[in-house]
Amino acid sequence: MIVQWEGFLPIEGSVIVIEDDPTLRALMEEIVSEVGGKAISFETADDALTYLLQTHEQCRLVIADHGVPGQIQGIEFIEMVSSRWPSIAAILTSGYLIDPEAVPASSIYLHKPWSLDDFVIAMATLLQPGIAIHKA
Protein backbone atom coordinates (compact mmCIF):
# COMPACT_ATOMS: atom_id res chain seq x y z
CA MET A 1 0.00 0.00 0.00
CA ILE A 2 1.19 3.51 -0.72
CA VAL A 3 -0.23 6.51 1.11
CA GLN A 4 -0.84 9.09 -1.62
CA TRP A 5 -0.45 12.21 0.51
CA GLU A 6 2.27 14.85 0.56
CA GLY A 7 3.15 17.36 3.26
CA PHE A 8 3.01 14.95 6.18
CA LEU A 9 5.86 15.82 8.53
CA PRO A 10 7.85 12.99 10.15
CA ILE A 11 6.26 11.84 13.39
CA GLU A 12 8.55 12.38 16.36
CA GLY A 13 7.76 9.68 18.90
CA SER A 14 5.56 6.64 18.73
CA VAL A 15 1.93 6.04 17.80
CA ILE A 16 0.01 3.56 19.91
CA VAL A 17 -2.56 1.49 18.02
CA ILE A 18 -5.22 -0.44 19.97
CA GLU A 19 -7.31 -2.74 17.79
CA ASP A 20 -8.45 -6.31 18.41
CA ASP A 21 -8.95 -7.16 14.72
CA PRO A 22 -5.50 -8.35 13.54
CA THR A 23 -6.10 -7.37 9.90
CA LEU A 24 -7.20 -3.85 10.75
CA ARG A 25 -4.40 -3.51 13.33
CA ALA A 26 -1.82 -4.48 10.67
CA LEU A 27 -3.36 -1.96 8.23
CA MET A 28 -3.14 0.84 10.81
CA GLU A 29 0.48 -0.08 11.58
CA GLU A 30 1.31 0.07 7.88
CA ILE A 31 -0.37 3.47 7.40
CA VAL A 32 1.45 4.92 10.42
CA SER A 33 4.73 3.56 9.08
CA GLU A 34 4.14 4.95 5.59
CA VAL A 35 3.66 8.48 6.94
CA GLY A 36 6.88 8.24 8.94
CA GLY A 37 5.70 7.01 12.32
CA LYS A 38 6.56 4.11 14.59
CA ALA A 39 3.47 2.10 15.52
CA ILE A 40 3.34 0.16 18.77
CA SER A 41 0.28 -2.07 18.74
CA PHE A 42 -1.88 -3.71 21.36
CA GLU A 43 -4.99 -5.87 21.33
CA THR A 44 -6.29 -4.34 24.57
CA ALA A 45 -6.32 -0.86 26.07
CA ASP A 46 -5.24 -2.43 29.37
CA ASP A 47 -1.92 -3.51 27.82
CA ALA A 48 -1.46 -0.14 26.12
CA LEU A 49 -1.99 1.71 29.41
CA THR A 50 0.54 -0.54 31.17
CA TYR A 51 3.02 0.20 28.39
CA LEU A 52 2.48 3.96 28.64
CA LEU A 53 2.94 3.89 32.41
CA GLN A 54 6.20 1.93 32.12
CA THR A 55 7.87 3.45 29.06
CA HIS A 56 9.95 6.55 28.78
CA GLU A 57 9.45 6.77 25.03
CA GLN A 58 7.55 9.80 23.79
CA CYS A 59 4.11 8.97 22.44
CA ARG A 60 2.49 11.50 20.10
CA LEU A 61 -0.78 9.80 19.24
CA VAL A 62 -3.06 6.99 20.40
CA ILE A 63 -5.50 5.33 18.04
CA ALA A 64 -8.01 3.26 19.98
CA ASP A 65 -10.92 1.09 18.91
CA HIS A 66 -13.73 1.52 21.42
CA GLY A 67 -14.89 -2.09 21.59
CA VAL A 68 -11.72 -3.97 22.50
CA PRO A 69 -11.41 -6.85 24.98
CA GLY A 70 -10.25 -6.15 28.52
CA GLN A 71 -11.31 -3.93 31.40
CA ILE A 72 -10.79 -0.59 29.62
CA GLN A 73 -12.74 0.48 26.53
CA GLY A 74 -11.50 2.99 23.95
CA ILE A 75 -13.30 6.06 25.31
CA GLU A 76 -12.12 5.36 28.87
CA PHE A 77 -8.57 4.83 27.65
CA ILE A 78 -8.53 8.13 25.76
CA GLU A 79 -9.94 9.95 28.79
CA MET A 80 -7.21 8.43 31.01
CA VAL A 81 -4.48 9.35 28.54
CA SER A 82 -5.82 12.88 28.08
CA SER A 83 -5.88 13.54 31.82
CA ARG A 84 -2.41 12.12 32.54
CA TRP A 85 -0.61 13.05 29.29
CA PRO A 86 -2.51 16.01 27.77
CA SER A 87 0.03 16.39 24.96
CA ILE A 88 -0.88 12.99 23.47
CA ALA A 89 -3.43 13.31 20.65
CA ALA A 90 -6.15 10.67 20.17
CA ILE A 91 -8.26 9.05 17.49
CA LEU A 92 -11.22 6.89 18.55
CA THR A 93 -12.58 4.29 16.12
CA SER A 94 -15.63 2.07 16.37
CA GLY A 95 -17.95 0.02 14.23
CA TYR A 96 -20.76 0.94 16.62
CA LEU A 97 -22.51 4.28 16.61
CA ILE A 98 -21.20 6.36 19.48
CA ASP A 99 -22.95 9.41 20.84
CA PRO A 100 -20.81 12.41 19.84
CA GLU A 101 -21.24 13.75 23.40
CA ALA A 102 -19.41 10.65 24.71
CA VAL A 103 -16.35 11.22 22.51
CA PRO A 104 -13.58 13.05 24.40
CA ALA A 105 -13.40 16.65 23.17
CA SER A 106 -9.72 16.54 22.26
CA SER A 107 -10.04 13.46 20.05
CA ILE A 108 -11.23 12.69 16.54
CA TYR A 109 -13.86 9.97 16.05
CA LEU A 110 -13.75 7.76 12.95
CA HIS A 111 -16.70 5.43 12.41
CA LYS A 112 -15.78 2.10 10.81
CA PRO A 113 -15.40 1.46 8.02
CA TRP A 114 -13.28 4.59 7.71
CA SER A 115 -11.41 5.42 4.53
CA LEU A 116 -7.65 5.62 4.17
CA ASP A 117 -8.00 9.32 3.37
CA ASP A 118 -10.08 9.99 6.51
CA PHE A 119 -7.52 8.15 8.64
CA VAL A 120 -4.54 10.07 7.22
CA ILE A 121 -6.36 13.42 7.46
CA ALA A 122 -7.25 12.71 11.12
CA MET A 123 -3.61 11.96 11.95
CA ALA A 124 -2.39 15.09 10.17
CA THR A 125 -5.05 17.27 11.82
CA LEU A 126 -3.91 16.16 15.28
CA LEU A 127 -0.16 15.91 14.72
CA GLN A 128 0.47 18.97 12.58
CA PRO A 129 -2.36 21.45 13.06
CA GLY A 130 -2.32 24.27 10.55
CA ILE A 131 0.06 22.47 8.18
CA ALA A 132 -1.79 21.30 5.10
CA ILE A 133 -1.36 17.95 3.45
CA HIS A 134 -2.50 17.20 -0.07
CA LYS A 135 -2.99 14.20 -2.31
CA ALA A 136 -0.01 13.37 -4.49
KATAHU-V980372 format. One line per field, one symbol per residue. ss: DSSP state (a for helix, b for strand, c for the rest). psi: psi as a letter, one per 40 degrees, with the letter a starting at -180 (. if undefined). Layout:
# KATAHU-V980372
ss->???
psi->???
This chain:
# KATAHU-V980372
ss->ccccbbcccccccbbbbbcccaaaaaaaaaaaaacccbbbbbccaaaaaaaaaaccccbbbbbbbccccccccaaaaaaaaaaaccccbbbbbbcccccaaaccccbbbbbccccaaaaaaaaaaaaccccccbbc
psi->ihhfiiehiihhiihhhhhehdddddddddddddeeihhhiididddddddddeieihhdihhhidgiiadhidddddddddddgeehiihhiieihhhddehhdeihhhhihiiddddddddddddghehiiih.
